[in-house]
Structure formats: C-alpha cells, structure tokens
Amino acid sequence: MEIVSSWFSAVRNLLDFTLLTAGGNRVTIWTVLYLMVLLVLLFMFARKIKKWLAEKVLTKSSLNLGARMALAAIIRYFVIFIGVVIILQTAGINLTTLHVLAGTVGIGLGFGLQNIASNFISRLIILFERPITVGDQIEVGGIGGDVVAINTRSTTVVTNDNIAIIIPNSKFVTENVVNWSLTGSDVQFRVPVTVACNSDLKRVSELLEEVARNNPDVLDSPPPSVNFLQFGDSGLNLELRVWKHDSHSWEGNPNQCP
C-alpha cells in the first residue's frame, strides 16, 4: 500500500507541476491535459452537431442544401466559442487576466496568419451573404465546377473532369465569381455554329432546333432558338441557344459549346 500511495503522490505532484504563471493563473501539467482532452471532445461534439443539424433537423425545413450547411456551420462556431469559454473557466483560468497576453500574442500572430484570417473571415461572409453555396455551379479565376464543400480556409470545387480544386475563400470575396446556379438551376448553353454563305438560314435554324428538341436534356420551355451573329471569314456565324435543368452532365462553360 505504501508503494501505491507513494506512486500516487508522485503522479499527483508531477501533474501539479507549474509550467507557467500568467496574470495570477497557474498553468500546470494537469491543466494542459485537461484543456487538450476537453477541447478535442468539444470539436468532435461540434462536428457531430453540425452534421446532425444539416442532415437530420434542417432537412425538414424549406432550406436548400447550401443554406442548411451555412446555418449548421454558424451554429458549430457558436458552440465552439461557448464551449471554449466554459472549458477555460472550469480549468480555473480567469479570462479577464489574459487580455494583455492575448493582445500581445494576437499582434505577433496577426502578421503571420493574415491569409488564414482573411480566408476565415471570407468564409463567414460567404455563409452570411451566400454568393455561393454547396451544390452551385461556379467559375472563379478561370476555374469552373461544382461547389462540394466550403471549409474554414478554402472551398473545394470539383470540375467536370472529376478533379477536386482547392480555392482560398478570399478569392470568392475579392474576385469576380460566375454563379450559374444563383438565380435558379436552369442553365443556358450557347453553341456556336458556322454554315456556308449560300445556306438556307431558315432551314438550318429548323434543323438545329429539331436536333436540340430531340435531346432529352434540353428543356422545352424556354424553347431552343437560333440567332444569326455575323458574317464570318468562312461562312455565316450562328448560335444555337438551349436551356438545361443543370450543367453537371455537360462539359465546359454553359456559354460555350458543350
């Protein structure tokens, strides 16, 4: 028993060893272990809450997928913030005494983490303003594809070639973004066509519209249409315009030939 008691006392003394003192707060090995375990559990719990809200609770509402993911992410941040405050206080750390330390550390980290902070704030702007949402067909910086995830630092876009591209969130705030799904899921495709100068434009238009209508992906309303653009070097330049419910199964930009 004396050996067990001695061993227990040694472990307790080790855990109670003071690593540093800040603002009257003693930070011991036990405090560090306590914070690490509870913070890991907090982040796991917040992730579960986000998934449960997005896939279970909010599916019963009228919100679309992007709105559900945005709301779930905002609630996750709120849960993490409240949880961190509670964990620090239960660990015996007085938050009011850490203001000066936090300010000093914040100044140092601010210079090194400007891009990370910019991308994080950009994500909050994206979640609130919702210029893009998960499932949208977008193009930014010459990269086009489907938005599959909006993460803390970056957004994942999958192209029609099934290539995942990681784009910093700040690009969606500072650059021009083409969102083909923002005003609805219907997308217009413009297919350039060149015919000989002596062609019967009426007959060519009828044939192009008939071919478009026979395509099961093309919508009947708005109907396909053919417009004359200009006289080209090798013939007459026309443009076939058709509408599709979405652009996921066609290659390239909806404003170009698929």
Secondary structure, 3 states (H helix, E strand, C coil): CHHHHHHHHHHHHHHCCEEEEECCEEEEHHHHHHHHHHHHHHHHHHHHHHHHHHHHHHHHCCCCHHHHHHHHHHHHHHHHHHHHHHHHHHCCCCHHHHHHHHHHHHHHHHHHCHHHHHHHHHHHHHHHHCCCCCCCEEEECCEEEEEEEECCCEEEEECCCCCEEEEECCHHHHCCEEECCCCCCCEEEEEEEEECCCCCHHHHHHHHHHHHHCCCCECCCCCCEEEEEEECCCCEEEEEEEEECCCCCCCCCCCCCC
